[in-house]
Protein backbone atom coordinates (compact mmCIF):
# COMPACT_ATOMS: atom_id res chain seq x y z
CA UNK A 1 0.00 0.00 0.00
CA UNK A 2 1.85 3.09 -1.14
CA UNK A 3 1.42 6.43 0.56
CA UNK A 4 2.61 9.99 0.25
CA UNK A 5 3.44 12.38 3.08
CA UNK A 6 3.15 16.14 3.34
CA UNK A 7 3.94 18.52 6.17
CA UNK A 8 1.81 21.58 6.88
CA UNK A 9 2.28 23.98 9.79
CA UNK A 10 4.34 21.42 11.72
CA UNK A 11 1.84 18.58 11.29
CA UNK A 12 2.26 15.61 8.97
CA UNK A 13 -0.48 14.24 6.74
CA UNK A 14 -0.59 11.08 4.65
CA UNK A 15 -2.49 9.99 1.57
CA UNK A 16 -2.73 6.19 1.40
CA UNK A 17 -3.76 4.24 -1.71
CA UNK A 18 -5.20 0.72 -1.51
CA UNK A 19 -7.82 -1.47 -3.11
CA UNK A 20 -10.96 -1.79 -0.97
CA UNK A 21 -12.20 -5.24 -1.96
CA UNK A 22 -15.59 -5.00 -0.20
CA UNK A 23 -16.33 -1.81 -2.16
CA UNK A 24 -14.80 -3.00 -5.47
CA UNK A 25 -13.01 0.33 -5.62
CA UNK A 26 -9.69 2.02 -5.06
CA UNK A 27 -9.57 3.88 -1.79
CA UNK A 28 -7.60 7.11 -1.45
CA UNK A 29 -7.42 7.97 2.25
CA UNK A 30 -6.29 11.11 4.05
CA UNK A 31 -5.00 10.86 7.60
CA UNK A 32 -2.88 12.75 10.04
CA UNK A 33 0.40 10.84 9.97
CA UNK A 34 1.79 9.44 13.18
CA UNK A 35 5.48 9.34 14.09
CA UNK A 36 7.24 6.10 13.25
CA UNK A 37 10.05 4.48 15.13
CA UNK A 38 13.17 5.14 13.12
CA UNK A 39 15.02 2.18 14.59
CA UNK A 40 18.76 1.83 14.17
CA UNK A 41 20.71 4.09 11.80
CA UNK A 42 21.82 1.07 9.74
CA UNK A 43 18.16 0.07 9.27
CA UNK A 44 17.10 0.75 5.61
CA UNK A 45 13.64 1.82 6.84
CA UNK A 46 15.14 4.44 9.17
CA UNK A 47 14.25 7.18 6.68
CA UNK A 48 10.52 6.58 7.30
CA UNK A 49 9.64 9.12 9.96
CA UNK A 50 5.84 9.05 9.75
CA UNK A 51 3.21 6.47 8.86
CA UNK A 52 -0.43 6.92 7.85
CA UNK A 53 -2.85 7.09 10.77
CA UNK A 54 -6.58 6.43 10.95
CA UNK A 55 -8.38 7.91 7.93
CA UNK A 56 -10.21 11.20 8.25
CA UNK A 57 -11.43 11.26 4.63
CA UNK A 58 -11.60 8.57 1.97
CA UNK A 59 -12.50 8.75 -1.69
CA UNK A 60 -13.72 5.47 -3.16
CA UNK A 61 -13.02 5.22 -6.88
CA UNK A 62 -14.99 2.44 -8.63
CA UNK A 63 -12.74 0.80 -11.18
CA UNK A 64 -15.01 -1.64 -12.97
CA UNK A 65 -17.80 0.71 -14.11
CA UNK A 66 -16.87 4.22 -15.29
CA UNK A 67 -20.52 5.26 -14.93
CA UNK A 68 -20.31 4.92 -11.14
CA UNK A 69 -19.29 8.16 -9.46
CA UNK A 70 -16.50 8.30 -6.89
CA UNK A 71 -17.79 8.92 -3.38
CA UNK A 72 -16.32 10.63 -0.33
CA UNK A 73 -16.52 9.14 3.15
CA UNK A 74 -15.84 11.21 6.25
CA UNK A 75 -14.43 9.48 9.34
CA UNK A 76 -14.10 12.30 11.83
CA UNK A 77 -16.12 11.86 15.01
CA UNK A 78 -13.54 13.97 16.86
CA UNK A 79 -14.07 16.91 14.50
CA UNK A 80 -10.65 16.88 12.80
CA UNK A 81 -9.66 20.09 11.08
CA UNK A 82 -8.04 19.67 7.67
CA UNK A 83 -6.14 22.70 6.34
CA UNK A 84 -7.26 23.89 2.93
CA UNK A 85 -3.87 23.23 1.30
CA UNK A 86 -3.90 19.64 2.55
CA UNK A 87 -7.49 19.12 1.38
CA UNK A 88 -6.56 20.39 -2.09
CA UNK A 89 -3.52 18.10 -2.23
CA UNK A 90 -5.70 15.15 -1.18
CA UNK A 91 -8.38 15.91 -3.77
CA UNK A 92 -5.72 16.22 -6.49
CA UNK A 93 -4.46 12.75 -5.53
CA UNK A 94 -8.04 11.42 -5.66
CA UNK A 95 -8.70 13.09 -9.05
CA UNK A 96 -5.52 11.51 -10.44
CA UNK A 97 -6.70 8.08 -9.27
CA UNK A 98 -10.11 8.61 -10.91
CA UNK A 99 -8.37 9.47 -14.17
CA UNK A 100 -6.06 6.42 -13.98
CA UNK A 101 -9.02 4.09 -13.37
CA UNK A 102 -11.04 5.54 -16.23
CA UNK A 103 -8.13 5.36 -18.67
CA UNK A 104 -7.37 1.76 -17.65
CA UNK A 105 -11.04 0.82 -18.10
CA UNK A 106 -11.20 2.42 -21.54
CA UNK A 107 -8.02 0.65 -22.62
CA UNK A 108 -9.20 -2.67 -21.23
CA UNK A 109 -6.13 -2.91 -19.00
CA UNK A 110 -6.04 -4.53 -15.61
CA UNK A 111 -6.33 -1.97 -12.83
CA UNK A 112 -3.06 -0.77 -11.46
CA UNK A 113 -2.23 2.08 -9.17
CA UNK A 114 -0.51 4.85 -11.03
N, CA, C and O of each residue as an XYZ file, in Angstrom:
456
protein
N       0.830     -1.171      0.000
C       0.000      0.000      0.000
C       0.880      1.242      0.000
O       1.436      1.595      1.039
N       1.014      1.892     -1.106
C       1.845      3.095     -1.140
C       1.146      4.281     -0.475
O      -0.081      4.353     -0.407
N       1.967      5.199      0.007
C       1.422      6.426      0.565
C       2.370      7.571      0.274
O       3.540      7.376     -0.055
N       1.825      8.775      0.407
C       2.612      9.988      0.255
C       2.422     10.828      1.505
O       1.348     10.837      2.106
N       3.478     11.534      1.888
C       3.435     12.382      3.080
C       3.581     13.843      2.692
O       4.211     14.182      1.690
N       2.985     14.696      3.507
C       3.151     16.136      3.341
C       3.087     16.780      4.713
O       2.285     16.394      5.563
N       3.948     17.770      4.915
C       3.943     18.516      6.174
C       3.264     19.861      5.958
O       3.448     20.505      4.926
N       2.480     20.273      6.939
C       1.811     21.578      6.880
C       1.728     22.142      8.293
O       1.130     21.529      9.177
N       2.318     23.290      8.500
C       2.284     23.983      9.792
C       2.732     23.069     10.941
O       2.146     23.075     12.023
N       3.784     22.286     10.678
C       4.337     21.425     11.721
C       3.612     20.107     11.937
O       4.017     19.320     12.792
N       2.557     19.849     11.188
C       1.838     18.577     11.290
C       2.063     17.792     10.004
O       2.257     18.368      8.934
N       2.034     16.486     10.125
C       2.260     15.611      8.974
C       0.944     14.932      8.586
O       0.173     14.489      9.437
N       0.719     14.868      7.277
C      -0.481     14.240      6.736
C      -0.058     13.178      5.727
O       0.997     13.279      5.102
N      -0.896     12.165      5.583
C      -0.595     11.079      4.647
C      -1.791     10.825      3.739
O      -2.944     10.926      4.158
N      -1.490     10.495      2.495
C      -2.493      9.991      1.566
C      -2.082      8.558      1.260
O      -0.986      8.307      0.758
N      -2.968      7.627      1.565
C      -2.726      6.193      1.397
C      -3.609      5.676      0.274
O      -4.787      6.023      0.190
N      -3.038      4.846     -0.587
C      -3.765      4.240     -1.712
C      -3.853      2.733     -1.480
O      -2.840      2.086     -1.215
N      -5.058      2.174     -1.577
C      -5.196      0.720     -1.513
C      -6.502      0.302     -2.173
O      -7.404      1.116     -2.373
N      -6.585     -0.972     -2.506
C      -7.818     -1.472     -3.107
C      -8.734     -1.950     -1.999
O      -8.349     -2.785     -1.180
N      -9.955     -1.416     -1.976
C     -10.955     -1.791     -0.971
C     -11.842     -2.869     -1.576
O     -12.830     -2.566     -2.244
N     -11.493     -4.110     -1.343
C     -12.197     -5.237     -1.955
C     -13.700     -5.241     -1.671
O     -14.480     -5.482     -2.592
N     -14.139     -4.984     -0.436
C     -15.591     -5.002     -0.198
C     -16.347     -3.961     -1.023
O     -17.526     -4.148     -1.324
N     -15.683     -2.872     -1.389
C     -16.327     -1.810     -2.162
C     -16.060     -1.928     -3.658
O     -16.613     -1.158     -4.444
N     -15.220     -2.880     -4.067
C     -14.798     -2.996     -5.471
C     -14.350     -1.644     -6.007
O     -14.793     -1.193     -7.063
N     -13.457     -1.009     -5.249
C     -13.008      0.330     -5.617
C     -11.634      0.592     -5.015
O     -11.241     -0.007     -4.015
N     -10.916      1.512     -5.663
C      -9.686      2.020     -5.064
C     -10.074      2.992     -3.967
O     -11.023      3.762     -4.112
N      -9.346      2.952     -2.887
C      -9.567      3.884     -1.789
C      -8.352      4.801     -1.677
O      -7.209      4.348     -1.618
N      -8.633      6.098     -1.650
C      -7.603      7.105     -1.452
C      -7.942      7.754     -0.114
O      -8.967      8.425      0.006
N      -7.092      7.559      0.890
C      -7.418      7.974      2.253
C      -6.484      9.070      2.748
O      -5.273      9.023      2.529
N      -7.063     10.047      3.413
C      -6.287     11.109      4.052
C      -6.286     10.877      5.548
O      -7.329     10.611      6.145
N      -5.111     10.979      6.153
C      -4.999     10.856      7.603
C      -3.938     11.801      8.116
O      -3.090     12.281      7.364
N      -3.998     12.062      9.416
C      -2.876     12.748     10.044
C      -1.854     11.663     10.328
O      -2.158     10.666     10.984
N      -0.636     11.861      9.830
C       0.397     10.836      9.968
C       0.899     10.799     11.404
O       0.942     11.817     12.096
N       1.272      9.612     11.826
C       1.794      9.437     13.184
C       3.292      9.159     13.106
O       3.766      8.554     12.144
N       4.029      9.596     14.110
C       5.480      9.342     14.093
C       5.772      7.849     14.074
O       5.076      7.050     14.700
N       6.810      7.499     13.345
C       7.244      6.105     13.247
C       8.556      5.949     13.989
O       9.351      6.884     14.076
N       8.769      4.777     14.514
C      10.052      4.476     15.128
C      11.088      4.398     14.020
O      10.911      3.665     13.047
N      12.159      5.146     14.166
C      13.171      5.137     13.117
C      14.165      4.009     13.284
O      14.959      3.754     12.378
N      14.146      3.335     14.404
C      15.020      2.181     14.587
C      16.494      2.553     14.599
O      16.868      3.665     14.970
N      17.302      1.623     14.196
C      18.757      1.829     14.174
C      19.171      2.585     12.914
O      18.505      2.472     11.885
N      20.254      3.348     12.976
C      20.711      4.091     11.796
C      21.047      3.191     10.601
O      20.904      3.613      9.453
N      21.491      1.959     10.860
C      21.822      1.074      9.743
C      20.586      0.407      9.124
O      20.683     -0.285      8.111
N      19.425      0.629      9.754
C      18.164      0.074      9.268
C      17.744      0.804      7.986
O      17.651      2.032      7.995
N      17.482      0.075      6.867
C      17.098      0.745      5.611
C      15.772      1.490      5.726
O      15.528      2.407      4.941
N      14.909      1.131      6.672
C      13.637      1.818      6.841
C      13.752      3.021      7.779
O      12.742      3.647      8.100
N      14.952      3.349      8.216
C      15.143      4.441      9.169
C      14.695      5.781      8.598
O      14.379      6.694      9.361
N      14.660      5.919      7.285
C      14.247      7.180      6.679
C      12.747      7.432      6.839
O      12.309      8.575      6.709
N      11.956      6.409      7.115
C      10.518      6.576      7.303
C      10.295      7.186      8.680
O      10.533      6.544      9.703
N       9.836      8.430      8.691
C       9.644      9.120      9.963
C       8.190      9.165     10.400
O       7.898      9.333     11.584
N       7.267      9.014      9.435
C       5.837      9.052      9.750
C       5.114      7.988      8.931
O       5.511      7.659      7.813
N       4.054      7.465      9.514
C       3.209      6.472      8.855
C       1.770      6.973      8.835
O       1.382      7.772      9.688
N       0.970      6.512      7.867
C      -0.430      6.925      7.850
C      -1.136      6.524      9.151
O      -0.865      5.466      9.719
N      -2.034      7.377      9.600
C      -2.846      7.085     10.772
C      -4.238      6.642     10.347
O      -4.443      6.194      9.219
N      -5.184      6.771     11.258
C      -6.579      6.427     10.945
C      -7.124      7.442      9.941
O      -6.856      8.638     10.065
N      -7.886      6.978      8.949
C      -8.382      7.909      7.929
C      -9.357      8.930      8.501
O     -10.144      8.641      9.402
N      -9.274     10.127      7.946
C     -10.213     11.198      8.248
C     -11.185     11.336      7.082
O     -12.383     11.537      7.277
N     -10.647     11.224      5.856
C     -11.434     11.265      4.626
C     -10.993     10.114      3.733
O      -9.830      9.710      3.747
N     -11.933      9.595      2.961
C     -11.595      8.568      1.969
C     -12.433      8.804      0.724
O     -13.634      9.061      0.805
N     -11.789      8.714     -0.418
C     -12.500      8.754     -1.690
C     -12.451      7.341     -2.248
O     -11.378      6.757     -2.402
N     -13.629      6.801     -2.548
C     -13.718      5.474     -3.161
C     -13.916      5.667     -4.653
O     -14.847      6.346     -5.087
N     -13.028      5.063     -5.432
C     -13.022      5.221     -6.885
C     -13.370      3.872     -7.514
O     -12.518      2.986     -7.589
N     -14.627      3.709     -7.972
C     -14.993      2.444     -8.632
C     -14.135      2.250     -9.875
O     -13.924      3.183    -10.650
N     -13.644      1.034    -10.054
C     -12.742      0.804    -11.176
C     -13.296     -0.138    -12.230
O     -12.654     -0.360    -13.257
N     -14.477     -0.695    -11.996
C     -15.012     -1.638    -12.968
C     -16.159     -1.065    -13.786
O     -16.559     -1.666    -14.783
N     -16.699      0.088    -13.385
C     -17.796      0.712    -14.108
C     -17.571      2.220    -14.105
O     -17.763      2.871    -13.078
N     -17.164      2.784    -15.248
C     -16.866      4.219    -15.285
C     -18.105      5.090    -15.085
O     -17.982      6.295    -14.867
N     -19.287      4.497    -15.156
C     -20.520      5.258    -14.929
C     -20.756      5.522    -13.445
O     -21.473      6.456    -13.088
N     -20.156      4.706    -12.581
C     -20.308      4.925    -11.144
C     -19.438      6.098    -10.719
O     -18.274      6.196    -11.106
N     -20.009      6.974     -9.928
C     -19.285      8.156     -9.463
C     -18.434      7.825     -8.245
O     -18.841      7.016     -7.412
N     -17.271      8.430     -8.129
C     -16.503      8.305     -6.892
C     -17.305      8.917     -5.739
O     -18.099      9.835     -5.941
N     -17.089      8.405     -4.555
C     -17.785      8.918     -3.382
C     -16.769      9.292     -2.311
O     -15.649      8.782     -2.294
N     -17.175     10.185     -1.421
C     -16.317     10.631     -0.334
C     -16.934     10.161      0.977
O     -18.124     10.352      1.227
N     -16.101      9.542      1.808
C     -16.518      9.140      3.148
C     -15.757     10.001      4.157
O     -14.573     10.288      3.982
N     -16.447     10.397      5.194
C     -15.841     11.209      6.251
C     -15.814     10.381      7.525
O     -16.846      9.882      7.973
N     -14.626     10.238      8.108
C     -14.426      9.476      9.341
C     -13.863     10.431     10.386
O     -12.677     10.351     10.705
N     -14.662     11.313     10.917
C     -14.103     12.302     11.826
C     -15.020     12.590     13.009
O     -15.524     13.705     13.147
N     -15.239     11.599     13.858
C     -16.116     11.862     15.005
C     -15.516     12.868     15.982
O     -16.244     13.496     16.751
N     -14.188     13.025     15.957
C     -13.537     13.974     16.862
C     -13.515     15.384     16.286
O     -13.002     16.297     16.933
N     -14.048     15.582     15.109
C     -14.066     16.906     14.499
C     -12.705     17.369     14.022
O     -12.321     18.511     14.276
N     -11.964     16.505     13.334
C     -10.647     16.879     12.803
C     -10.758     18.110     11.902
O     -11.737     18.280     11.175
N      -9.765     18.937     11.964
C      -9.665     20.085     11.085
C      -8.603     19.762     10.041
O      -7.484     19.373     10.374
N      -8.971     19.930      8.772
C      -8.041     19.669      7.674
C      -7.739     21.007      7.007
O      -8.652     21.653      6.492
N      -6.483     21.434      7.006
C      -6.138     22.697      6.343
C      -6.484     22.654      4.855
O      -6.414     21.601      4.220
N      -6.852     23.791      4.321
C      -7.265     23.890      2.926
C      -6.204     23.344      1.967
O      -6.532     22.603      1.039
N      -4.948     23.700      2.182
C      -3.873     23.233      1.297
C      -3.755     21.715      1.299
O      -3.481     21.114      0.260
N      -3.959     21.096      2.445
C      -3.904     19.635      2.547
C      -5.124     19.018      1.866
O      -5.007     17.997      1.189
N      -6.285     19.630      2.041
C      -7.489     19.120      1.383
C      -7.344     19.189     -0.139
O      -7.738     18.261     -0.845
N      -6.787     20.275     -0.634
C      -6.559     20.389     -2.085
C      -5.605     19.324     -2.589
O      -5.856     18.690     -3.613
N      -4.502     19.127     -1.864
C      -3.523     18.102     -2.227
C      -4.189     16.730     -2.265
O      -3.980     15.961     -3.203
N      -4.990     16.424     -1.246
C      -5.696     15.145     -1.182
C      -6.645     14.989     -2.371
O      -6.668     13.936     -3.007
N      -7.420     16.016     -2.672
C      -8.379     15.913     -3.773
C      -7.675     15.800     -5.120
O      -8.197     15.160     -6.032
N      -6.496     16.412     -5.263
C      -5.716     16.223     -6.488
C      -5.269     14.771     -6.624
O      -5.295     14.210     -7.719
N      -4.858     14.163     -5.512
C      -4.462     12.751     -5.530
C      -5.659     11.874     -5.920
O      -5.528     10.945     -6.716
N      -6.821     12.185     -5.348
C      -8.039     11.420     -5.662
C      -8.421     11.595     -7.132
O      -8.770     10.620     -7.798
N      -8.359     12.831     -7.645
C      -8.700     13.085     -9.049
C      -7.756     12.330     -9.990
O      -8.184     11.809    -11.020
N      -6.480     12.276     -9.632
C      -5.519     11.513    -10.438
C      -5.883     10.029    -10.460
O      -5.764      9.377    -11.497
N      -6.322      9.498     -9.326
C      -6.701      8.084     -9.265
C      -7.951      7.822    -10.105
O      -8.039      6.797    -10.780
N      -8.914      8.740    -10.067
C     -10.108      8.614    -10.909
C      -9.696      8.545    -12.375
O     -10.174      7.691    -13.121
N      -8.817      9.438    -12.780
C      -8.368      9.467    -14.172
C      -7.655      8.174    -14.556
O      -7.904      7.628    -15.631
N      -6.768      7.678    -13.687
C      -6.057      6.420    -13.976
C      -7.037      5.261    -14.146
O      -6.881      4.441    -15.051
N      -8.040      5.191    -13.280
C      -9.015      4.093    -13.371
C      -9.825      4.185    -14.655
O     -10.071      3.173    -15.312
N     -10.232      5.376    -15.008
C     -11.039      5.540    -16.226
C     -10.233      5.232    -17.481
O     -10.748      4.610    -18.410
N      -8.990      5.656    -17.518
C      -8.131      5.356    -18.675
C      -7.900      3.853    -18.774
O      -7.987      3.281    -19.861
N      -7.605      3.212    -17.649
C      -7.374      1.764    -17.651
C      -8.623      1.022    -18.115
O      -8.522      0.046    -18.858
N      -9.800      1.477    -17.685
C     -11.041      0.825    -18.100
C     -11.244      0.971    -19.606
O     -11.586      0.006    -20.289
N     -11.032      2.174    -20.114
C     -11.204      2.422    -21.544
C     -10.231      1.608    -22.388
O     -10.568      1.186    -23.494
N      -9.038      1.388    -21.875
C      -8.017      0.648    -22.620
C      -8.115     -0.845    -22.375
O      -7.364     -1.624    -22.961
N      -9.033     -1.246    -21.517
C      -9.196     -2.667    -21.226
C      -8.024     -3.264    -20.476
O      -7.785     -4.470    -20.550
N      -7.290     -2.432    -19.754
C      -6.127     -2.908    -19.003
C      -6.535     -3.297    -17.597
O      -7.505     -2.769    -17.053
N      -5.793     -4.220    -17.014
C      -6.043     -4.526    -15.611
C      -5.751     -3.296    -14.770
O      -4.856     -2.511    -15.085
N      -6.510     -3.136    -13.705
C      -6.331     -1.973    -12.833
C      -5.001     -2.018    -12.127
O      -4.626     -3.026    -11.527
N      -4.301     -0.920    -12.206
C      -3.059     -0.773    -11.460
C      -3.028      0.628    -10.897
O      -3.583      1.559    -11.480
N      -2.386      0.767     -9.778
C      -2.229      2.083     -9.165
C      -1.108      2.804     -9.880
O       0.031      2.337     -9.893
N      -1.421      3.917    -10.461
C      -0.509      4.851    -11.031
C       0.520      4.417    -11.944
O       1.301      5.236    -12.428
